[in-house]
Structures are given as structure tokens and as C-alpha cells.
């Protein structure tokens, strides 16, 4: 396999290449390897892994210098222009990078041949998350007997996108689960995500119910949710409940109501609350993956002008609605946190399939509720549990297997024609998704990291880790240097065996603990009930653009933006099941 990839290299070294980055011009030598583009210059080097390349444009030669430019935009928002002296060199680099970036198997990614040098000091990254150990830490089988482990999905045949180990109410048999599976999209039944240390209230997660036009119902699904919502109501000898009122038990549909209703036409939809006793339902109105992809595209468009004049287009920035989407996630998180900690009640969270918006809301809420997840080790466990194990589609959402439409050769157009073609091409890249590959990509995990960044700003002493960890995780999700974020679900990961063939990203993180440690961290505050007693209550009105991630200065985003009203972006079409 390695030899076949080597054969794709039409050129391996180009001398006297000019690199333009952040208005700085540097001359050096460009090297192409099987997995990386490396630019060497007198003061250092710049590595660009092929998977992190979002677009590559070969432009007409510069009228001033006569050089042949290649403009590279990366998924970590790095933008560089490499200009060669010879046209043939530019074409060979373009074709080589195109072929090496557009692959058809995850085992062709860098992770499967990467060897750290020097070796990592930590090497137990694949063992960071043990579901039995983690759920026991929460209290399953120790503080509460209301929950049990089930092996119903041990071979992934019950629900191919769910984890092997699931936690369900003790009162519910596997036979009931078999019937309940038919009522939830992809058989992603309500399963335990989090057991709260304060009151044994729970966060469970699932996919949408298959209601349809006929308003279908499932007695087994209703019994399962009833058992979940009754799991922390032990009776005292006088028959009264020990804990506070659970009248606030809540089903959280993360979608806009219109989108949830739109799915009825596809045989799905949302719960008919007449069939679910002692609970209510709310809609969080987090937009779908297509709206979020569009939002990030507009963010990129707003910052593209700064490639030339350093200015961010503030009108386009406002229209991106990026902060609105982050605020919606924070608001939804606050509702869940209050329901769990203040109202002593349970929450079931779902969206359509339960692997995008659900993962966001559940994981951010747990981060606010449990100080353990705000430690460096606990944060790793949280990501492994709610994102990797519960089946966030990293491969699809991050576009690991890239597409040749992201590479466009404009070198044979001239003058205004080239400029117009470039504009059309950029619109296609950043504002549209015209094929199945592009339609699956979306910055879902990016938004999660952005929300965590907002929490770091609001609670600077409550996290053991710092902003650099979030930036590096965003980079590694796209760089494909480690096996952690390469696959769509646990079953897929099992088939490709990254545990024995690649390194975990946590090996790297835990080998550089000092790099990610927050000097302001004060764990004593989590025991101070004046400060919330270990629970964070985030403020959706106190958020800002994550300038560092976008390779910008905070000042770029600080001036007042256009006063145009924010337009709601809730498309009414049915969402993908």
C-alpha cells in the first residue's frame, strides 16, 4: 500500500518556493511525502498533513513575479500560498497533493503509519475509557441499583451505531429492549449517559421515535422511559419519596419544532406526549448539520477578505449566525443542568439520529454538572464516551476521505475570467454542498469545542485544562495523525483495529500534561456551595468569537457588527433520518 502511494508522487522536492502566510513572505524548499507537505525555511518548517487541506487552488501566474501560485486553505483555518518558479512544478505539486489527499480507505490515512519521535511517555490512550469503570464511578451498581449493564449489543447487531456496553433500567428486560428498538431510529434506544452525583437524576440519550403520519406508539418505549424517569424515586417507610419533586422530568428534542414535525413525513418525528406520563417536552431549536455547515462557510467567507487587507467582513460575519448557534447550545445546556441539579429530575435528549446535536447537548451538560469531566483525564473520558463510543460520525462529519472537487485548477483561465471562475469555485466550496460527500460534512465537534471554550472564559478557575487542548484537539480531528477520531462508530472502529495499528490522541495529550494544564485551576471551588457546589450554570449572553482558533486577533471581532436582524435558519424540509 505504501509503495502504491509513493507512486502517486510526481515530485518530492521543489527549491526556491515562496510561501505567503499572514502577509509575510518566506522563501524555502517544499518537500512532499506520502502523508505530509513540509515547507523548510531558514528559521523552521511548516507541516501540512494532507487530510487537513480543505481546498487547493492552482491560480494563473502572478503578473508581478511570474510565479505560479497554489492557494491552500486548511480545515484549521490556516491559509497559505505557495508559489513556484516553474509551471511544471506547480502542476506536479497540485496533482500529487490531489491524489494523496483524495483517498478511499481510512487505513490510507497518516495514523496507520505514524511513529512518534521520541516515543510517547504515556501509552495507555486506548484504555482511557472503560464503560464499566466509568458508569460505576457515577454510581451504577454502587450508589444506585436502579440501573444495569446489558450485553444486548455485544456484537453490534442490535444497534450497529451504538456502543457494545449499554446501561438501562434494572426493571427493563432485554426482551423489552428488543421490542423498543423497533421504535427508535437506527435502534438507538434511550440509554444512560450520566448519573448525577447529587441526586441520582439522569441524562439519557436516544434517536427520534418512529411516529409517522399514523402516530404510531410503542408500549415498550413508553415503559422504558417511564422506568428511566422513576429511577431515582426510592420510597421512605412512610411511603413518601426521598428526593425532591420529579415533576420536571423532561424530554429534550434538540431540533427546531418545524424540523421535528417535518420528519413525520419520513415515518419518524417526535413523541406524542399523551403517551408519556409525568414529563414534559421542550425543543431546543439547534439547527441541522446543513445549516451549521453553511454558518461556518459564512464565517470563512467573512475572514477571506482578511487574507488581503486584514479586515474581517463584519456584515457577512453577522449573517453567519455562528454565535447564535453557540448561544442556542449554551441555552439548551442550561435548561438541562437546571433540570438535573435544581429540580432533581431526569432528562432524555434526542435529535434525529442522536449522534450530532444530542452529543453536543449531553456532553456540554455533563461538563457543567460533574467536576470530574473538567479534569484533563475526565475530559478525555467524556469525549470517548459521548462522542466516540456513542457513534458521532467523525469520518463523515470531518470529511476524512476527501473529494477531488476540492481541488480546482484555474491556471488556464485568464484575467477577469479567472477571477470569476475563482469566485464561483469558492462559492461552491464554502456555501454549497452539491454531492453526498459534502452534504455529510459539518462542524459539529468544532461547535462542541467552541462551547467548552466559552465555559473556560466564564469559569477560568474550574477547568484543569486550557484553551490549547481544545485548539490541538480541533487540529487532530482533521489531521488524522491518530486513530481516535477516524471512524463513525464503535463497530466501524473495531473492524479497522486502530487500537493495535495506530496511536491514540490521548497518548500525545498525556505525554505533554504541562502544555495543557491551566495555571488558574482551583478544584476547591467545586466544594464551595457559594460557587454552585461543583455545578456550572453557563450564561448564553456572555459568549464571543473564538479568535485564536480562527487564526485571528480578538480585536478583529470586537467592533460593532451590522445591525441587521439575525434571520432564523430553520429549514422546513425533513431532516435526514
N, C-alpha and C positions, 0 to 999 in steps of 0.2 A: 504493500500500500504506500509506504514511504517513497519507494522508487517511482511509482506512478505519479505521485505528487511532485517529485523533483523534476520529472519530465515536463511539467506544466510551466516551469520557469524558463521563459525565453531570454531572460537576462538576470544576472545575480548582483551586478555592481555597476553603478554609474558615478563617474567622477564629476567634480565641479557642478554640483546641483545647488541651486539657490532655494532656500526654504524661507517662506514668509509666514510669520506667526505673530499675532498681536502687534502688527505694524513694524516688526523687527525683521531685518533681512540677514540671513546667515548662509554662508557657503560651506559645503561639506560634501561627503560621499554617501550615496544611498546604497544600502545593501538589501537585497530581497532574499529571504529564507523561505522555507516551506510554510511557516506559520506567522512570520512577522516581517514588517517593513522596518528597517533600522536606519536612521539618519545619523551619521557620525560627523561631528564638527569639533573644532579645537577645544571647546570648553565642556564637551559632554556628548550625550547621544539622546535621541528620541526614538522610543519604540512604539510602533502602532500594530497591535495584533489585527489580523485580517477580519475576524468576526466583529470587531468594534467599528469597522468602517460602515457608515450609513450610506453615503453617496460618494461617487468618484466621477469627476467631470474632466474630460480632456478638452481643453479650450484651444481656440486658434492662437497662433504665435503672437507674442506681445509686439506692438509696433515700436515700442521704445527700445526694448532689449533684444528682440528677435528670439527670445527663449520660448520654449514650448511648455505651457503651464498645465499642471494636474492639480485640481482643487479637490481636497479630501475633507469631507465632513464626517465626524465621528459621533457615535452614539453617546459619548461622554461630553459632547458639545465642544470638543476640540476642533478647530478649523485651521488647516494648513494648506499652503500652496507650494508645490514642488515644481521647479522649472528647470528643464534640461536644455543643453545647448543644441542637441541634435533631435530632429523629429523622430527618427527611428528609435531612439532611446525612450522617448515619451510613449510611443506606441507600444513598445515591448513591455515597459513597466505597466502600462494600462492593461494590456491583455493578460499579463502574468498575474497581477493582483486580482483581476476579474475572475479568472479561472480558479484561483486558490481561495477566493472568498465565497464563491457560489458552489457550495458542496451539497451532497445529498445524504450524508450519514453523520450522526453525531460522533462516531468513532474516528472521523477525519479531523475533528477539532483538536486544538492545541493541547487540551487537557490530557489526551491519551498518549502524548509523548513528552510532556513537560517533566523536567527533573530539576528540583531546586538546588541552587548552589550559592552558599553552602547548604547542607541538609537542614531541614527544619528541626528546631529543638523540641517542638511538640508534634506528635504524630498520631494522636487519638481522635482526630477530627471526625472520622466516620462513626465514632462511638459517643459523640456529644449528646445525642438524643436517644434515650431508651424509653419507650412509651410506658412500660410497666413502672419503671423507676419514677418517671415524671408525674404520672397520674397518682401514684402512691404518695409522692411528696405533697400533692394537692390535698390528699385525704381520702382517695378512693381505697376502700378496704381498711382504712385506719381511723380516720375521723368520721367517716360515713359508710354505712353498709347498704346505702340505697342504690349503689352503682356496682356494676360487674364488668369484667373483661369478657369479650366474646371473640371466638376464633372463626366466626361465620365467614369471614373474608380472608381466611388464611392463604388461599391460593388465588386471590383476586377475582374469582369467578362470580362472587356475589355482587360486587361493585368494582369494576376494573380501575376506576379512578380514585377509589378510597384507600386508606391505609389498611395494612394487614390486621393491625390491632385496633379494635374499636371498644369504646366504653358506652354502655347502655344501662337503662334502669334495671335493677335486680328483678323487679316484678315482671319484666317483659322477656318472654322466652324467645329462642331463636326461631321457633315456628312462627310466632307472631311477626318477627322481623322479616321472614321470607315473604309474607303477605304484604307487609308495609312497604317493602322495596318496590313493588309494582306501582305504587302511587307517587313516588318521588322520581324526578328526572335523573337518569343515569343511576338509579338505585342509591342515590346519596341521601340516605335516611337521616333523621335527626340523631346526632351523636354528640357525646360530651366533648367540649373543648376545654372548659375551665370550671373549676370548683373553687368558690371564693373562701378564703381562709377565715373571714369574719363571721359568716353566717351560713355557709354551705349552699348559698344561692349559686346558680349555674348559668354558664353560657353554652348553649348547644348550637350546632350549625347543620345545615342541610341544603338541598336544592329545592326548587319550586315544586308544588304539588301539581299532579296531572289532572286538573279540574275539567278544563274544556267547556264547550258550549252546554253540555248536558249536566254541568255542575256535579260531576262525579265526586263521590266521597269514599273514604276508606276507614272502616271502623278500627282497623289495626293501627293506622296512622294516628287516629284520634286517641286511642288508648295509649300509644307510645308517648304522645305529647302530654297527655294527662298525667302519666307516671312521672315524666320529667318535671312537670310543674308541681307535683306533690312530693318531690324527693327530699325537701328539707322541712317537712312539717310533722315532726315527731310529736306525739301527744304526751302530756303530763298525766299523772294519776287522776287528776280531776277532769281529764278529757279536753282540757284547753291546750292550744298549741303553744309550743315553747318559744318559737321565733315570732317576729313581727308579722304584720299582715302580708299575705302573698297575693292580695287582690290586684297588685300591679303586674302580675305575670304578663309577659308581652311577647308577641311575635313581631319581629322586625323584618319587614320586606324592604331590602336596601334600594329597590328600584323606585323611580317615579311611578305614581299610580297608573298613569296612562300607559306606560310600558308594560307594567304587570298585566293590565287588562288586555293589552294588545296580544299577549301570549295565549289568551283564551282561544283565539282562532287556530292556534297550533296545537291544541289539545292540552295546554298547560294553564298557567295563570297564578292565582293566589288563593289563600284559604278562605272558604266561606265560614265566617266567624260564628254563624249559627250552630256549627257543628263542633266548636271548640269551647269548652266551658271554662269559666273562671280566668279568662285572659282577654287582652285587647290586642289590636294590631295597629302599628304605625308604619308609614312609608318614610324612608329617609331621603329619597329622591337623589341618589347618586346616579349620575348618568352612565350610559353603557360604554363599552370599550371603544366604539367608533367615535363617540363624542370626545372621549379623553384623548384619543389619538389626534383628532382634529385640534384639540386645545393645545397640545404640545407642539403641533405643527405651526400653529399661530405664534406660540412663544418663540419658536426658532425663526419664523419669518420676521418677528419684531426685532430679533437680535442680529439678523443677517446684515442690516444696514450698518451695524457697528463694525463689521468686517472692514468697511471702507472709511467711515468717518467717526467711528467710536460712539455713535449715538444709537440708543435703543428707540425704535418707533413706538412711542407710548400709546398712540391710538390703537395700533394693532395689538399691543400688549394688553390693553384693557379688554379688547374684543376676544382675547384668548379665553377669558373666564377661568384662567388657571387657579387664581386664588379663591375664586368662588367654589371651585370643585374641592379644593383643600379644606375650605371652611365648612362645606357640607359634610365631609368626612369627620371633621372635628366635632361638629354639632351632633352628628349621629353617635359618635363615641360618648359624648357627654350624657346623652339620653340613656345609653346602655349602662354606663358607670353608675349613674344615679339610681337606676332601677335595681341594680345588683346590690350596691353598698348602702344606699339610703333607705330604699323601700323593701329591702330583704326579699326580693322577688327574682324570678327566673326570666331569662331572655333566650328565645330561639331566633337565630339570624339566618336569613337566606336571601339570595337574589334569583338569578335564573338557574345556572348550574351550580352555584355555590363555590366557585373557585377563584373569583375575582373580587367583587365588592364585599362578599362575605368574608374572605380572608383579610381584607383591609380592616373592616369594622371590628371583627373579632380580635385580631392581633393588637390593634391600637388600644382597644378597651382593656385587654389583659395587661398591656404595658402600664396603663394607668392604675389598674386595680392591684397589681401584685409587684411589690418592690423587687422580688427575685428576678423578674424579667427585665429590670432596669440595671442589673449587673451585666458584666461582659459575658459571663458564662450563660446566664439566664436568657439574654437576648439571642444567643445562638440557639438555645433550646426552643425558644418561641418561634423563630424563623423555620427551624427544622420541622416543628410540629404543625404549625398552622399554614405554612406555605409549601414546603417540600412534601411532607407526608400526606397532607390533605389534598394534594393534587392541583396546586396552581400550575398553569401550563407555561412554564418558563420557556420551553423551546419555541412554542408558538407566539407567545406574547413578546418575546425578545427577538424573534426572527433569527435564531441561530443559523438556520440553513438559508442563507441569503439568496437573493434573486438577481438575475442579470439585468433586470430593468433599473436597478440602482446604479448601473454603470452606463454612462452616455458619452459618446464621442462627438464633440462639436467642432473638431479641428478642421473639418472640411466645409464649414459654413463660413461666410464672410460678412464683415461689417454688421449692419443692423439685423440681418437675417440671423446671424449667430446670437446676437443679444436677445432677439425674440424667441429663438429656439430655447435658449438657456432659461428664459423666464417661464416658458411653457413646461419645460422639463422640471424646473424647481417646483412649480405648482403641483405637478404630478407627484413628485417625491413627498412633498410636505403637506399637501392639502387634500389628496385623494388616495383612495385605496381601490384600485381597479381590478385586482385579482385576489384569489383566495388567500394567497400568501400574505399580501399586505393587509387584508381585512382581519387577520388574526392577531396582528401586532398591536400592542397598546401599552402605555407606561403605567401599568397597574402597580407593580412592585416599586417603581420610581415614586409614585404618589404615596405609598406607604412610608418610604424613607423620608419623603418631604414632611409628612405628618409627624414623624418621630423628630425631625429637625425642629419643627415648631414647638414640640414638647421640651426639647433641650433648651430652647430660648426662654420658654415660660418658666421652666423649673431647672435652672442651671446647676443646682446642688443635688439633684435627685437621681442622677444617672452616673454610673461608674464609667461609662464610655463617652467618647466625644464625637464631634462632627466628622472628624477624619475617618472614623469607622464607617459612617454612612456613605461618605464620598467613595471610599475604597470598595464597599460592597456594590454600589451602583456601577462602578467601573468593572468589577469582576463578574457581575451578572452578564455583561456583554462581551467581555474579553475572552471568556471560555477557557481560561487558564486552569481552572479547577473543575472537578466533576460535580460539584454541589448543585449548580443551577442549570444543568444541561437538558433536563427532561421534563415531561409534562405531568408525570405521576410516579408513585412509588413502584408500581408494576413495571412501567417502562424502564425505570432506573434499575430494577432488579435484572431485567433482560440484558442490559448493556454492561452490567458489572463494574461500575465506576469505582466501587469500594476496593477492588483488587487491582484496578488498572490505572487509576488516577489518584491525585491528592485531593483532600477536602480543603475548601477555602478556610476552614477553621484551623487547619494546621498552620497556615500562614498567619492568621489573626493571633492565635495563641503563642506563636513564636515571637511576636512583636507586641507583647502586652503593654509595654511602656508607651508605645506610639499611640495607643488608643485609650489610655487611662485619662480620666477627667480629674484635673487637679482640684476642682471645686466640689467634688463628690463628698457628701456628708450623710452617710447612712443613718446617723442618729435621728435625722429629721423624720424618718419613716416610723419612728416610735413616738413622735410628738403629735398628740391629738389636736393641738392648735393648728398644726400644718396638715391636717387631714388624716392623720393616723396611717400613713403609708399609701393613701389613695390620692391620685391627682385628678383635679377637675379642670380640664383644659378650656381655654377661652377662645371661641371661634372668631372673635372680633380682633384678636391680637395675633395676627399672622403676617408674614412678609415673604417676599420672593427670596428663594434660596440662591443668592448671588454666586456664592463660591462654586456650587455645583455647575452653574451655567458659565463658569469661567469669566465672570463679570465682577465689577465692584458694586458694593451696596448702593453707592451714590447713583448708579445707573437706573435704579428703580425707585429712588426716593422722591423725585419731583412729582407734583400732582399730575395724574394722567387725565385723559379726556373725560369730560363729564357725561359722555354718552351713557344712557342707562344700560345695565347689563341685561342681555337678552337671555331668557330661559332657553335651554337647549335640550328639550326633552322630546326627541323624535317619537312619533306615534306608531311607527311600524313595529311589528312584533320583533322581539329580540331573539337571537339565536338560542335554541334550547341548549 
